[in-house]
Amino acid sequence: MTIAAAERPVVSARDIVKRYGGVTALNGVSLDVEEGEIFGIIGPNGAGKSTLFDILCGITVPTSGSIRIMGSEISGMPPHLIARSGVARTFQRTAVFAESTVLENLLFGRHASFHHGVLGRIVGSKSYVRDQQAFQARVEEVLALIGLDGERHRKAGVLAYGVQRRLAVGIALMSDPKIMFLDEPAAGMNGRETADFIALIRAIAPGRTILIVEHDMAVIRQLCGRALVVVDGKPVVVDAPHHVLSHPEVVTAYLGADDDE
């Protein structure tokens, strides 16, 4: 099963409900994300935004409702098939292989597109040579985008935290995705690292649709054209960040929020 050619909106959710036993984590959430948008999902701690994000990626199955990506329903589709259809995701915790080099980490991000087997590697088949050439070309593009050209042979574990976050985005970029889901991409960064990360997202945005769950409102304001606010599992408002953040219900919801989901 593959995802069909892109239609607008490229990500669409209708009446999403998610229950865990007697607890309703999401209740009637709908959204549309247009092609080329940078779209934010925000909300106070425990609001259900991380659950929504996982459902949109196909990692979590909703109790009811519909999710369409590039025009096709993804309910029941395995996450690896969704990924192969042009979708990539980063995680809140830095997902890099600490004992591997930057170059090796990027290779891990490309392996799903390799078509050769062990025998092909041994005999140097056309498929193997083609894959290697494509990998090398993509590596150079991604290293330039994430600013790690001079760090390619360093182990990921010795890189500064903000640099590791950039590498995680680089791993996702290796498959040249059309849609990227970024989960708390600026979490734990200092001011300089956040500014560098915002610049990176702007650099990779052309030709892509990007969805971001983020607590740092400066990131949302600077990157997102629109943002959805989720409170107590329900959608409150979708609008430009400066309108969203001044919405009375949003202001009230954020007061006293201390712990993340």
MARMARTOR-898529 format. One record per residue: residue in one letter; z, y, x of N, C-alpha, C in turn. Coordinates in Angstrom, 1 decimal. Example, Ala and Ser with C-alpha at 12.3 -4.5 7.8 and 13.67 -1.06 7.14 Angstrom:
// MARMARTOR-898529
R badren    n.z    n.y    n.x   ca.z   ca.y   ca.x    c.z    c.y    c.x
R      A    7.8   -5.7   13.2    7.8   -4.5   12.3    7.8   -3.3   13.2
R      S    7.1   -2.2   12.8    7.1   -1.1   13.7    7.9    0.0   12.9
END
This chain:
// MARMARTOR-898529
R badren    n.z    n.y    n.x   ca.z   ca.y   ca.x    c.z    c.y    c.x
R      M    0.0   -1.2    0.8    0.0    0.0    0.0    0.0    1.2    0.9
R      T   -0.9    2.2    0.6   -1.0    3.4    1.4   -0.9    4.6    0.4
R      I   -0.5    5.7    1.0   -0.4    7.0    0.2   -1.8    7.6    0.1
R      A   -2.2    8.1   -1.1   -3.5    8.6   -1.3   -3.7    9.9   -0.6
R      A   -4.9   10.4   -0.7   -5.3   11.7   -0.1   -4.4   12.8   -0.7
R      A   -4.1   13.8    0.1   -3.2   14.8   -0.3   -3.6   15.6   -1.6
R      E   -2.7   15.8   -2.5   -2.8   16.6   -3.6   -1.7   17.7   -3.6
R      R   -1.9   18.8   -4.3   -0.9   19.8   -4.4   -0.1   19.5   -5.7
R      P    1.2   19.5   -5.7    2.1   19.7   -4.5    2.1   18.4   -3.7
R      V    2.5   18.5   -2.4    2.4   17.4   -1.5    3.7   16.5   -1.6
R      V    4.8   17.2   -2.0    6.1   16.5   -2.3    6.5   16.9   -3.7
R      S    6.7   16.0   -4.6    7.1   16.3   -5.9    8.2   15.3   -6.4
R      A    9.3   15.9   -7.0   10.4   15.1   -7.6   10.5   15.5   -9.0
R      R   10.8   14.5   -9.8   11.0   14.7  -11.3   12.2   14.0  -11.8
R      D   13.2   14.8  -12.3   14.4   14.3  -13.0   15.1   13.2  -12.2
R      I   15.4   13.5  -10.9   16.0   12.5  -10.0   17.5   12.4  -10.4
R      V   17.9   11.2  -10.6   19.3   10.8  -10.9   19.7    9.7   -9.9
R      K   20.9    9.9   -9.3   21.4    8.9   -8.4   22.9    8.7   -8.7
R      R   23.2    7.4   -9.0   24.6    7.1   -9.3   25.1    6.0   -8.4
R      Y   26.3    6.2   -7.9   27.0    5.1   -7.1   28.2    4.7   -8.0
R      G   28.0    3.6   -8.7   29.1    3.1   -9.6   29.2    4.1  -10.7
R      G   30.5    4.7  -10.8   30.7    5.7  -11.8   30.5    7.1  -11.4
R      V   30.1    7.3  -10.1   29.9    8.6   -9.6   28.4    9.0   -9.6
R      T   28.1   10.2  -10.2   26.8   10.7  -10.3   26.6   11.7   -9.1
R      A   25.8   11.3   -8.1   25.6   12.1   -6.9   24.5   13.2   -7.2
R      L   23.5   12.8   -8.0   22.4   13.7   -8.4   22.1   13.5   -9.9
R      N   21.9   14.7  -10.5   21.7   14.6  -12.0   20.6   15.6  -12.4
R      G   19.4   15.0  -12.5   18.3   15.8  -13.0   17.6   16.8  -12.1
R      V   17.4   16.4  -10.8   16.9   17.3   -9.8   15.3   17.2   -9.8
R      S   14.7   18.3   -9.9   13.2   18.3   -9.8   12.8   19.4   -8.8
R      L   11.7   19.1   -8.1   11.2   20.2   -7.2    9.7   19.9   -6.9
R      D    9.0   20.9   -6.5    7.6   20.8   -6.0    7.5   21.5   -4.7
R      V    6.9   20.9   -3.7    6.7   21.6   -2.4    5.2   21.6   -2.1
R      E    4.7   22.8   -1.9    3.3   22.9   -1.8    2.9   22.7   -0.3
R      E    1.6   22.3   -0.2    1.1   22.0    1.1    1.2   23.3    2.1
R      G    1.7   23.0    3.3    1.9   24.1    4.3    3.2   24.9    4.1
R      E    4.0   24.6    3.1    5.3   25.3    3.0    6.3   24.8    4.0
R      I    7.3   25.7    4.3    8.5   25.3    4.9    9.6   25.5    3.9
R      F   10.1   24.4    3.4   11.0   24.5    2.2   12.4   24.0    2.5
R      G   13.4   24.8    2.1   14.7   24.5    2.4   15.5   23.8    1.3
R      I   16.4   23.0    1.6   17.4   22.4    0.6   18.8   22.8    1.1
R      I   19.5   23.5    0.3   20.9   23.9    0.7   21.8   23.7   -0.4
R      G   23.1   23.8   -0.1   24.2   23.6   -1.1   25.5   23.5   -0.4
R      P   26.6   23.7   -1.1   27.9   23.5   -0.5   28.2   22.1   -0.1
R      N   29.2   21.9    0.6   29.5   20.5    1.1   29.8   19.6   -0.1
R      G   29.2   18.4    0.0   29.3   17.4   -1.0   28.5   17.6   -2.3
R      A   27.5   18.5   -2.1   26.7   18.9   -3.3   25.7   17.8   -3.7
R      G   25.3   16.9   -2.8   24.3   15.9   -3.0   23.0   16.1   -2.3
R      K   22.9   17.2   -1.5   21.6   17.5   -0.8   21.2   16.5    0.1
R      S   22.1   15.8    0.9   21.7   14.8    1.8   21.2   13.6    1.1
R      T   21.8   13.2   -0.1   21.3   12.1   -0.9   19.9   12.4   -1.4
R      L   19.7   13.7   -1.9   18.4   14.1   -2.3   17.4   14.0   -1.2
R      F   17.8   14.4    0.0   16.9   14.3    1.2   16.5   12.9    1.5
R      D   17.4   12.0    1.4   17.1   10.6    1.7   16.2   10.0    0.6
R      I   16.4   10.4   -0.6   15.5    9.9   -1.7   14.1   10.4   -1.5
R      L   14.0   11.7   -1.1   12.6   12.3   -0.9   11.9   11.6    0.2
R      C   12.6   11.1    1.2   12.0   10.4    2.4   11.7    9.0    2.1
R      G   12.3    8.4    1.0   12.1    7.0    0.7   13.1    6.1    1.3
R      I   14.1    6.7    1.9   15.2    5.8    2.5   16.1    5.3    1.4
R      T   16.4    6.2    0.4   17.3    5.8   -0.7   16.5    5.7   -2.0
R      V   16.8    4.7   -2.8   16.1    4.6   -4.1   16.9    5.3   -5.2
R      P   16.2    6.1   -5.9   17.0    6.8   -7.0   17.3    5.8   -8.2
R      T   18.3    6.2   -8.9   18.7    5.4  -10.1   17.6    5.5  -11.2
R      S   17.1    6.8  -11.3   15.9    7.0  -12.2   15.2    8.3  -11.7
R      G   14.0    8.5  -12.1   13.2    9.6  -11.7   12.0    9.2  -10.9
R      S   11.2   10.2  -10.5   10.0    9.9   -9.8    9.8   10.7   -8.6
R      I    9.4   10.1   -7.5    9.1   10.8   -6.3    7.6   10.6   -5.9
R      R    6.9   11.6   -5.7    5.5   11.5   -5.3    5.2   12.3   -4.0
R      I    4.6   11.6   -3.1    4.2   12.2   -1.8    2.7   12.2   -1.6
R      M    2.1   13.3   -1.4    0.7   13.4   -1.3    0.0   12.7   -2.5
R      G    0.6   12.8   -3.7   -0.1   12.3   -4.9    0.3   10.9   -5.3
R      S    1.0   10.2   -4.4    1.3    8.8   -4.8    2.8    8.6   -4.9
R      E    3.2    7.7   -5.9    4.6    7.4   -6.1    5.1    6.5   -5.0
R      I    6.3    6.9   -4.4    6.8    6.1   -3.3    7.9    5.2   -3.7
R      S    8.4    5.2   -4.9    9.5    4.3   -5.3    9.1    2.9   -5.0
R      G   10.0    2.3   -4.2    9.8    0.9   -3.9    8.9    0.7   -2.6
R      M    8.4    1.8   -2.1    7.5    1.6   -0.9    8.5    1.6    0.3
R      P    8.3    0.6    1.2    9.1    0.6    2.4    9.0    1.8    3.3
R      P   10.1    2.3    3.9   10.0    3.5    4.7    9.0    3.5    5.8
R      H    8.8    2.3    6.4    7.8    2.3    7.5    6.4    2.5    7.0
R      L    6.1    2.1    5.8    4.8    2.4    5.3    4.6    3.9    4.9
R      I    5.7    4.5    4.4    5.7    5.9    4.2    5.4    6.7    5.5
R      A    6.1    6.3    6.5    5.9    6.9    7.8    4.5    6.8    8.3
R      R    3.9    5.6    8.2    2.5    5.4    8.6    1.5    6.2    7.9
R      S    1.9    6.7    6.7    1.0    7.5    5.9    1.1    9.0    6.2
R      G    1.8    9.4    7.3    1.8   10.8    7.7    3.1   11.5    7.4
R      V    4.2   10.8    7.3    5.5   11.4    7.1    6.4   11.0    8.3
R      A    7.2   12.0    8.7    8.1   11.8    9.8    9.4   12.5    9.5
R      R   10.5   12.0   10.1   11.8   12.6    9.8   12.7   12.6   11.1
R      T   13.5   13.6   11.2   14.6   13.7   12.2   15.9   13.5   11.4
R      F   16.9   13.2   12.2   18.3   12.9   11.6   19.3   13.9   12.1
R      Q   20.4   14.0   11.4   21.4   15.0   11.7   22.0   14.7   13.1
R      R   22.2   13.4   13.3   22.7   13.1   14.7   21.5   12.9   15.6
R      T   21.6   13.4   16.8   20.5   13.4   17.7   20.1   12.0   18.0
R      A   18.8   11.7   17.6   18.3   10.3   17.7   17.4   10.2   18.9
R      V   17.9   10.2   20.1   17.2   10.0   21.3   17.8    8.8   22.1
R      F   17.0    8.1   22.9   17.5    7.0   23.7   18.0    7.6   25.0
R      A   19.3    7.7   25.2   19.9    8.4   26.3   19.5    7.8   27.6
R      E   19.4    6.5   27.8   19.1    5.9   29.1   17.6    5.9   29.4
R      S   16.8    6.3   28.5   15.3    6.3   28.7   14.9    7.8   29.0
R      T   13.8    7.9   29.7   13.2    9.2   30.1   12.6    9.9   28.9
R      V   12.4   11.1   29.0   11.7   11.9   28.0   10.4   11.2   27.6
R      L    9.6   10.8   28.7    8.3   10.2   28.4    8.5    8.9   27.7
R      E    9.5    8.1   28.0    9.7    6.8   27.3   10.1    7.1   25.9
R      N   10.9    8.1   25.6   11.3    8.4   24.3   10.1    8.8   23.4
R      L    9.1    9.5   24.0    7.9    9.8   23.3    7.1    8.6   23.0
R      L    7.1    7.7   23.9    6.3    6.4   23.7    6.9    5.7   22.5
R      F    8.2    5.7   22.3    8.8    5.0   21.2    8.3    5.6   19.9
R      G    8.1    6.9   19.9    7.6    7.6   18.7    6.1    7.3   18.4
R      R    5.4    6.7   19.3    4.0    6.4   19.1    3.7    4.9   18.9
R      H    4.7    4.1   19.1    4.4    2.6   19.1    3.8    2.1   17.8
R      A    4.2    2.7   16.7    3.7    2.2   15.4    2.2    2.3   15.2
R      S    1.6    3.2   16.0    0.1    3.4   15.9   -0.6    2.5   16.9
R      F    0.1    1.8   17.7   -0.6    0.9   18.7   -1.1   -0.4   17.9
R      H   -2.3   -0.8   18.3   -3.0   -1.9   17.6   -3.2   -3.1   18.5
R      H   -2.8   -3.0   19.7   -3.0   -4.2   20.7   -1.8   -5.0   20.7
R      G   -2.0   -6.3   21.1   -0.9   -7.2   21.3   -0.6   -7.4   22.8
R      V    0.3   -8.4   23.1    0.6   -8.7   24.5   -0.6   -9.1   25.3
R      L   -1.4   -9.9   24.7   -2.6  -10.4   25.5   -3.5   -9.2   25.8
R      G   -3.6   -8.3   24.8   -4.5   -7.1   25.1   -4.0   -6.3   26.2
R      R   -2.7   -6.2   26.4   -2.1   -5.5   27.5   -2.4   -6.2   28.8
R      I   -2.4   -7.5   28.8   -2.6   -8.3   30.0   -4.0   -8.1   30.5
R      V   -5.0   -8.3   29.6   -6.4   -8.3   30.0   -7.0   -6.9   29.9
R      G   -6.2   -5.9   29.5   -6.8   -4.5   29.4   -7.9   -4.4   28.4
R      S   -7.6   -4.8   27.2   -8.6   -4.8   26.1   -9.0   -3.4   25.8
R      K  -10.1   -3.3   25.1  -10.6   -1.9   24.7   -9.6   -1.3   23.8
R      S   -8.9   -2.0   22.9   -7.9   -1.5   22.0   -6.7   -0.9   22.9
R      Y   -6.3   -1.7   23.9   -5.2   -1.3   24.7   -5.6    0.0   25.5
R      V   -6.8    0.1   26.1   -7.2    1.2   26.8   -7.3    2.4   25.9
R      R   -7.8    2.2   24.7   -7.9    3.3   23.7   -6.6    3.9   23.3
R      D   -5.6    3.0   23.1   -4.3    3.4   22.7   -3.6    4.1   23.8
R      Q   -3.8    3.7   25.1   -3.2    4.4   26.2   -3.8    5.8   26.4
R      Q   -5.1    5.9   26.2   -5.7    7.2   26.4   -5.2    8.2   25.3
R      A   -5.1    7.6   24.0   -4.6    8.5   22.9   -3.2    8.9   23.2
R      F   -2.4    7.9   23.7   -1.0    8.2   23.9   -0.8    9.3   25.0
R      Q   -1.6    9.2   26.1   -1.5   10.2   27.1   -1.9   11.6   26.7
R      A   -2.9   11.6   25.9   -3.4   12.9   25.3   -2.3   13.5   24.4
R      R   -1.7   12.7   23.6   -0.7   13.2   22.6    0.5   13.6   23.4
R      V    0.9   12.9   24.4    2.1   13.2   25.2    2.0   14.6   25.7
R      E    0.8   14.9   26.3    0.6   16.3   26.9    0.7   17.4   25.8
R      E    0.2   17.1   24.7    0.3   18.1   23.6    1.7   18.3   23.2
R      V    2.4   17.2   23.0    3.8   17.3   22.5    4.7   17.9   23.5
R      L    4.6   17.5   24.8    5.4   18.1   25.8    5.2   19.6   25.9
R      A    4.0   20.0   25.7    3.8   21.5   25.8    4.4   22.2   24.6
R      L    4.4   21.5   23.4    4.9   22.1   22.2    6.5   22.2   22.3
R      I    7.1   21.2   22.8    8.6   21.2   22.8    9.1   21.8   24.1
R      G    8.3   22.2   25.0    8.7   22.8   26.3    9.4   21.9   27.3
R      L    9.0   20.7   27.3    9.6   19.7   28.2    8.6   19.1   29.2
R      D    7.6   19.8   29.5    6.6   19.3   30.4    7.2   19.0   31.8
R      G    8.1   19.8   32.3    8.7   19.6   33.6    9.9   18.6   33.6
R      E   10.2   18.1   32.4   11.4   17.2   32.2   11.0   15.8   31.9
R      R    9.7   15.5   32.0    9.2   14.2   31.4    9.8   13.0   32.1
R      H   10.3   13.1   33.3   10.8   11.9   34.0   12.4   11.9   34.0
R      R   13.0   12.9   33.4   14.5   12.9   33.3   15.0   12.1   32.2
R      K   16.1   11.5   32.3   16.7   10.7   31.3   17.2   11.6   30.1
R      A   17.0   11.2   28.9   17.3   12.1   27.8   18.8   12.4   27.7
R      G   19.6   11.5   28.2   21.1   11.6   28.1   21.6   12.8   28.9
R      V   20.9   13.2   29.9   21.4   14.3   30.8   20.9   15.7   30.3
R      L   20.0   15.7   29.3   19.5   16.9   28.8   20.6   17.7   28.0
R      A   20.5   19.0   28.0   21.4   19.8   27.1   21.2   19.4   25.7
R      Y   22.3   19.6   24.9   22.2   19.2   23.4   21.0   19.8   22.7
R      G   20.8   21.1   22.9   19.7   21.7   22.2   18.3   21.2   22.6
R      V   18.2   20.8   23.9   17.0   20.2   24.4   16.8   18.8   23.8
R      Q   17.9   18.0   23.7   17.8   16.7   23.0   17.3   16.9   21.6
R      R   17.7   17.9   20.9   17.2   18.1   19.5   15.7   18.4   19.5
R      R   15.3   19.2   20.5   13.8   19.4   20.6   13.1   18.1   20.9
R      L   13.6   17.3   21.8   13.0   16.0   22.1   12.9   15.1   20.8
R      A   14.0   15.1   20.0   14.0   14.4   18.7   12.8   14.8   17.8
R      V   12.5   16.1   17.8   11.4   16.6   17.1   10.1   16.1   17.7
R      G   10.1   16.1   19.1    8.9   15.6   19.8    8.6   14.2   19.5
R      I    9.6   13.4   19.4    9.4   11.9   19.0    8.7   11.9   17.6
R      A    9.2   12.7   16.7    8.6   12.7   15.3    7.2   13.2   15.4
R      L    6.9   14.1   16.3    5.6   14.7   16.4    4.5   13.8   17.0
R      M    5.0   12.7   17.7    4.0   11.8   18.3    3.1   11.2   17.3
R      S    3.5   11.0   16.1    2.6   10.4   15.1    1.7   11.4   14.4
R      D    1.8   12.7   14.8    1.1   13.8   14.3    1.2   13.8   12.7
R      P    2.4   13.9   12.2    2.7   13.8   10.8    2.2   15.0   10.1
R      K    1.8   14.8    8.8    1.5   15.9    7.9    2.7   16.5    7.2
R      I    3.7   15.7    7.0    4.9   16.1    6.4    6.1   15.8    7.3
R      M    7.0   16.7    7.5    8.2   16.5    8.4    9.4   16.8    7.6
R      F   10.4   15.9    7.6   11.7   16.1    7.0   12.7   16.3    8.1
R      L   13.3   17.5    8.2   14.3   17.8    9.2   15.7   17.9    8.7
R      D   16.6   17.0    9.1   17.9   16.9    8.6   18.9   17.6    9.5
R      E   19.4   18.8    9.1   20.3   19.6    9.8   19.8   19.8   11.3
R      P   18.6   20.3   11.5   18.0   20.4   12.8   18.8   21.3   13.8
R      A   19.5   22.3   13.2   20.2   23.3   14.1   21.7   23.0   14.2
R      A   22.1   21.9   13.7   23.6   21.6   13.7   24.1   21.5   15.1
R      G   25.2   22.2   15.4   25.8   22.2   16.7   25.2   23.0   17.7
R      M   24.2   23.8   17.4   23.5   24.6   18.4   24.2   26.0   18.6
R      N   24.1   26.5   19.8   24.5   27.9   20.0   23.4   28.8   19.6
R      G   23.7   30.1   19.7   22.7   31.1   19.3   21.4   31.0   20.0
R      R   21.4   30.8   21.3   20.1   30.8   22.0   19.3   29.5   21.7
R      E   20.1   28.4   21.6   19.4   27.1   21.2   18.8   27.2   19.8
R      T   19.5   27.9   18.9   19.0   28.0   17.5   17.7   28.9   17.5
R      A   17.7   30.0   18.3   16.5   30.8   18.4   15.3   30.0   18.9
R      D   15.6   29.2   20.0   14.5   28.4   20.6   14.0   27.4   19.6
R      F   14.9   26.8   18.8   14.5   25.8   17.8   13.7   26.5   16.7
R      I   14.1   27.6   16.2   13.3   28.3   15.2   11.9   28.6   15.7
R      A   11.8   29.0   17.0   10.5   29.2   17.6    9.6   27.9   17.6
R      L   10.3   26.8   17.9    9.6   25.5   17.9    9.1   25.2   16.6
R      I    9.9   25.3   15.5    9.5   25.0   14.2    8.3   25.8   13.7
R      R    8.3   27.1   14.1    7.2   28.0   13.8    5.9   27.5   14.5
R      A    6.1   27.0   15.7    4.9   26.6   16.5    4.3   25.3   15.9
R      I    5.1   24.4   15.4    4.6   23.2   14.9    4.2   23.2   13.4
R      A    4.5   24.3   12.7    4.3   24.4   11.3    2.9   24.4   10.8
R      P    2.0   25.1   11.6    0.6   25.2   11.1    0.0   23.8   10.8
R      G   -0.6   23.6    9.6   -1.2   22.3    9.3   -0.2   21.3    8.8
R      R    1.1   21.6    8.7    2.1   20.7    8.2    2.9   21.3    7.1
R      T    3.6   20.4    6.3    4.5   20.8    5.3    5.9   20.3    5.9
R      I    6.9   21.2    5.8    8.2   20.9    6.4    9.3   21.1    5.4
R      L   10.2   20.1    5.3   11.3   20.2    4.4   12.6   20.2    5.3
R      I   13.5   21.1    5.1   14.7   21.2    5.9   15.9   21.2    5.1
R      V   16.9   20.4    5.4   18.3   20.5    4.9   19.1   21.2    6.0
R      E   19.7   22.2    5.8   20.4   23.0    6.8   21.5   23.8    6.3
R      H   22.6   23.8    7.1   23.8   24.7    6.7   23.7   26.1    7.3
R      D   22.9   26.3    8.4   22.8   27.6    9.0   21.9   28.4    8.2
R      M   22.4   29.4    7.5   21.6   30.2    6.6   20.6   31.1    7.3
R      A   20.9   31.4    8.6   20.0   32.2    9.4   18.7   31.4    9.6
R      V   18.8   30.1    9.8   17.7   29.3   10.0   16.8   29.2    8.7
R      I   17.5   29.1    7.6   16.8   29.1    6.3   16.1   30.4    6.0
R      R   16.8   31.5    6.3   16.2   32.8    6.0   15.0   33.0    6.9
R      Q   15.1   32.6    8.1   14.0   32.9    9.1   12.8   32.0    9.0
R      L   13.0   30.8    8.4   11.9   29.8    8.4   11.3   29.5    7.0
R      C   12.2   29.5    6.0   11.7   29.0    4.7   11.2   30.1    3.8
R      G   10.0   29.7    3.2    9.5   30.6    2.1   10.3   30.5    0.9
R      R   10.7   29.3    0.6   11.6   29.0   -0.6   12.7   28.0   -0.3
R      A   13.7   28.0   -1.1   14.8   27.1   -0.9   15.3   26.7   -2.3
R      L   15.7   25.4   -2.3   16.4   24.9   -3.5   17.9   24.8   -3.2
R      V   18.7   25.3   -4.2   20.2   25.1   -4.1   20.6   24.0   -5.0
R      V   21.4   23.1   -4.4   22.0   22.0   -5.2   23.5   22.2   -5.2
R      V   24.1   22.1   -6.4   25.5   22.3   -6.6   26.0   21.2   -7.5
R      D   27.0   20.4   -7.0   27.5   19.3   -7.8   26.4   18.4   -8.4
R      G   25.4   18.1   -7.5   24.4   17.2   -7.9   23.3   17.7   -8.8
R      K   23.4   19.0   -9.1   22.4   19.6  -10.1   21.7   20.8   -9.4
R      P   20.4   21.0   -9.7   19.7   22.1   -9.2   20.1   23.4   -9.8
R      V   20.3   24.4   -9.0   20.7   25.7   -9.5   19.6   26.7   -9.6
R      V   18.9   26.9   -8.5   17.8   27.8   -8.4   16.8   27.5   -7.2
R      V   15.6   27.8   -7.4   14.6   27.7   -6.4   13.9   29.1   -6.2
R      D   14.0   29.6   -5.1   13.5   31.0   -4.9   13.4   31.3   -3.4
R      A   12.9   32.5   -3.1   13.0   32.9   -1.7   14.4   33.0   -1.2
R      P   14.7   32.7    0.1   16.1   32.6    0.5   16.9   33.9    0.2
R      H   16.3   35.1    0.4   17.2   36.3    0.1   17.6   36.4   -1.3
R      H   16.8   35.9   -2.2   17.2   35.9   -3.7   18.2   34.7   -3.9
R      V   17.9   33.6   -3.4   18.8   32.4   -3.6   20.2   32.7   -3.1
R      L   20.3   33.3   -1.9   21.6   33.5   -1.3   22.4   34.6   -2.0
R      S   21.8   35.4   -2.8   22.5   36.4   -3.6   22.7   36.0   -5.1
R      H   22.3   34.8   -5.4   22.4   34.4   -6.8   23.9   34.2   -7.1
R      P   24.4   34.7   -8.2   25.9   34.6   -8.5   26.5   33.2   -8.4
R      E   25.8   32.3   -9.0   26.3   30.9   -9.0   26.3   30.3   -7.6
R      V   25.3   30.7   -6.8   25.3   30.2   -5.4   26.5   30.8   -4.6
R      V   26.7   32.1   -4.8   27.8   32.7   -4.1   29.1   32.1   -4.5
R      T   29.3   31.8   -5.7   30.5   31.2   -6.2   30.7   29.8   -5.7
R      A   29.6   29.0   -5.6   29.6   27.6   -5.2   30.0   27.5   -3.7
R      Y   29.6   28.5   -2.9   29.9   28.4   -1.5   31.3   28.7   -1.1
R      L   32.0   29.4   -2.0   33.4   29.9   -1.7   34.3   28.6   -1.6
R      G   35.0   28.5   -0.5   36.0   27.4   -0.4   35.4   26.1    0.0
R      A   34.1   26.0    0.3   33.5   24.7    0.7   33.8   24.5    2.2
R      D   34.5   23.3    2.5   34.9   23.1    3.9   34.3   21.9    4.5
R      D   34.2   20.8    3.8   33.7   19.5    4.5   32.3   19.1    4.0
R      D   31.6   18.7    5.0   30.2   18.2    4.7   30.2   16.9    4.0
R      E   29.1   16.5    3.4   29.0   15.2    2.8   29.2   14.1    3.8
END
